[in-house]
Amino acid sequence: MKKIYFSLLLLISLFSLTSCKINWFGASYTVHWLVIFIPVLVILLVSHIWIITRKYKCPKCNNFFKPRWYEISAWLHYGNKRLVKCKKCGYKGFCPTRNKGENI
């Protein structure tokens, strides 16, 4: 874990020495990298939190379950369904997220 923190600190330190050039309608601007990096990071974090807080309903056994973050973050999805594996019956397929009216 210390290696990860050290690597991130080193990466941020290297980026702090750089800047980005942006061309906007013919004018050229120099922008610090944090101006671009922080909004992108916030969008990624918010979408990740939104994904991992959802509970899924197995279409086979009607069990509600919450997979681990690494099981759903990069899996296929369409609409409100994700390709996950049910913890109770072992069904692996597209499971819809829990509807607001359904109790767990």
Stockholm file with secondary structure:
# STOCKHOLM 1.0

chainA/1-104         MKKIYFSLLLLISLFSLTSCKINWFGASYTVHWLVIFIPVLVILLVSHIWIITRKYKCPKCNNFFKPRWYEISAWLHYGNKRLVKCKKCGYKGFCPTRNKGENI
#=GR chainA/1-104 SS CHHHHHHHHHHHHHHHTCEEEEEETTEEEEEEHHHHHHHHHHHHHHHHHHHHTCCEECTTTCCEECCCHHHHSSSCEETTEEEEECTTTCCEEEEEBCCTTCCC
#=GC SS_cons         CHHHHHHHHHHHHHHHTCEEEEEETTEEEEEEHHHHHHHHHHHHHHHHHHHHTCCEECTTTCCEECCCHHHHSSSCEETTEEEEECTTTCCEEEEEBCCTTCCC
//
